[in-house]
């Protein structure tokens, strides 16, 4: 299967996971295409002042890779700043949030997969 960039339409989510303002999702693979192994492989664009609220992962693992911009991440209560090339992983039972405190769009690659023991 090939999916061209022009065929990936933006999906705007307001107050994502209780966060502020909007987050724009470009879903590269849809949940039904992952065959039960996860629910997301997407590019996320988080404008300045926007965020994904603090939330816990239950039975799944979330990973973000910073492509551009600067991310302020709350990783289980520890706040860190991530730059392009940095990543964060949130395992099952862990919690995190991501905010763009910068002046340019924060662009992330996001993968959420099922935790298999």
One Martini backbone bead per residue (centre of mass of N, CA, C, O) as a GRO file, in nm:
protein
  117
    1UNK     BB    1   0.098   0.035   0.020
    2UNK     BB    2   0.010   0.371  -0.071
    3UNK     BB    3   0.052   0.703   0.079
    4UNK     BB    4  -0.014   1.013   0.009
    5UNK     BB    5   0.010   1.324   0.137
    6UNK     BB    6  -0.260   1.433  -0.002
    7UNK     BB    7  -0.433   1.191   0.152
    8UNK     BB    8  -0.359   1.332   0.428
    9UNK     BB    9  -0.575   1.445   0.651
   10UNK     BB   10  -0.660   1.662   0.873
   11UNK     BB   11  -0.699   1.630   1.239
   12UNK     BB   12  -0.883   1.812   1.464
   13UNK     BB   13  -0.805   1.864   1.814
   14UNK     BB   14  -0.970   1.966   2.097
   15UNK     BB   15  -0.848   1.925   2.394
   16UNK     BB   16  -0.636   1.708   2.422
   17UNK     BB   17  -0.662   1.534   2.699
   18UNK     BB   18  -0.718   1.835   2.834
   19UNK     BB   19  -0.598   2.041   2.673
   20UNK     BB   20  -0.486   2.306   2.472
   21UNK     BB   21  -0.657   2.372   2.217
   22UNK     BB   22  -0.479   2.251   1.932
   23UNK     BB   23  -0.445   1.943   1.737
   24UNK     BB   24  -0.270   1.809   1.455
   25UNK     BB   25  -0.356   1.525   1.263
   26UNK     BB   26  -0.158   1.276   1.075
   27UNK     BB   27  -0.273   0.977   0.957
   28UNK     BB   28  -0.087   0.717   0.835
   29UNK     BB   29  -0.225   0.511   1.032
   30UNK     BB   30  -0.491   0.323   1.099
   31UNK     BB   31  -0.623   0.126   1.334
   32UNK     BB   32  -0.733  -0.094   1.121
   33UNK     BB   33  -0.419  -0.129   1.000
   34UNK     BB   34  -0.271  -0.264   1.272
   35UNK     BB   35  -0.395  -0.538   1.370
   36UNK     BB   36  -0.402  -0.494   1.703
   37UNK     BB   37  -0.112  -0.327   1.780
   38UNK     BB   38  -0.277  -0.048   1.772
   39UNK     BB   39  -0.369   0.327   1.707
   40UNK     BB   40  -0.087   0.490   1.615
   41UNK     BB   41   0.042   0.675   1.319
   42UNK     BB   42   0.159   1.010   1.358
   43UNK     BB   43   0.138   1.343   1.283
   44UNK     BB   44   0.208   1.624   1.494
   45UNK     BB   45   0.059   1.952   1.542
   46UNK     BB   46   0.174   2.204   1.778
   47UNK     BB   47   0.092   2.491   1.863
   48UNK     BB   48   0.137   2.758   2.018
   49UNK     BB   49  -0.012   2.694   2.339
   50UNK     BB   50  -0.041   2.395   2.300
   51UNK     BB   51  -0.190   2.067   2.405
   52UNK     BB   52  -0.144   1.762   2.582
   53UNK     BB   53  -0.277   1.616   2.827
   54UNK     BB   54  -0.276   1.456   3.115
   55UNK     BB   55  -0.205   1.097   3.080
   56UNK     BB   56  -0.283   0.755   3.074
   57UNK     BB   57  -0.154   0.434   3.005
   58UNK     BB   58  -0.354   0.143   2.907
   59UNK     BB   59  -0.204  -0.120   2.750
   60UNK     BB   60   0.010   0.097   2.641
   61UNK     BB   61   0.240   0.258   2.410
   62UNK     BB   62   0.407   0.575   2.398
   63UNK     BB   63   0.561   0.767   2.123
   64UNK     BB   64   0.785   1.048   2.082
   65UNK     BB   65   0.915   1.240   1.801
   66UNK     BB   66   1.113   1.511   1.735
   67UNK     BB   67   1.124   1.720   1.449
   68UNK     BB   68   1.007   2.008   1.559
   69UNK     BB   69   1.083   2.212   1.797
   70UNK     BB   70   0.940   2.243   2.138
   71UNK     BB   71   0.907   2.024   2.422
   72UNK     BB   72   0.693   2.002   2.703
   73UNK     BB   73   0.736   1.738   2.936
   74UNK     BB   74   0.535   1.521   3.132
   75UNK     BB   75   0.704   1.256   3.313
   76UNK     BB   76   0.573   1.149   3.581
   77UNK     BB   77   0.634   1.462   3.704
   78UNK     BB   78   0.865   1.521   3.492
   79UNK     BB   79   1.013   1.803   3.360
   80UNK     BB   80   1.088   1.837   3.006
   81UNK     BB   81   1.299   1.926   2.732
   82UNK     BB   82   1.250   1.894   2.383
   83UNK     BB   83   1.423   1.821   2.080
   84UNK     BB   84   1.534   1.759   1.797
   85UNK     BB   85   1.569   1.396   1.823
   86UNK     BB   86   1.391   1.353   2.049
   87UNK     BB   87   1.241   1.130   2.302
   88UNK     BB   88   0.936   0.964   2.421
   89UNK     BB   89   0.822   0.721   2.669
   90UNK     BB   90   0.502   0.554   2.748
   91UNK     BB   91   0.396   0.330   2.952
   92UNK     BB   92   0.218   0.126   3.111
   93UNK     BB   93   0.096   0.329   3.381
   94UNK     BB   94   0.175   0.587   3.257
   95UNK     BB   95   0.238   0.949   3.243
   96UNK     BB   96   0.150   1.238   3.021
   97UNK     BB   97   0.264   1.547   2.859
   98UNK     BB   98   0.226   1.811   2.597
   99UNK     BB   99   0.398   2.124   2.522
  100UNK     BB  100   0.392   2.445   2.354
  101UNK     BB  101   0.627   2.710   2.450
  102UNK     BB  102   0.688   2.818   2.188
  103UNK     BB  103   0.703   2.996   1.851
  104UNK     BB  104   0.668   2.720   1.711
  105UNK     BB  105   0.593   2.450   1.576
  106UNK     BB  106   0.516   2.129   1.690
  107UNK     BB  107   0.673   1.826   1.567
  108UNK     BB  108   0.547   1.490   1.562
  109UNK     BB  109   0.599   1.151   1.619
  110UNK     BB  110   0.339   0.902   1.662
  111UNK     BB  111   0.322   0.606   1.879
  112UNK     BB  112   0.061   0.357   1.936
  113UNK     BB  113   0.087   0.058   2.130
  114UNK     BB  114   0.052  -0.246   2.228
  115UNK     BB  115   0.090  -0.426   2.514
  116UNK     BB  116   0.305  -0.711   2.524
  117UNK     BB  117   0.369  -1.005   2.736
   0.00000   0.00000   0.00000
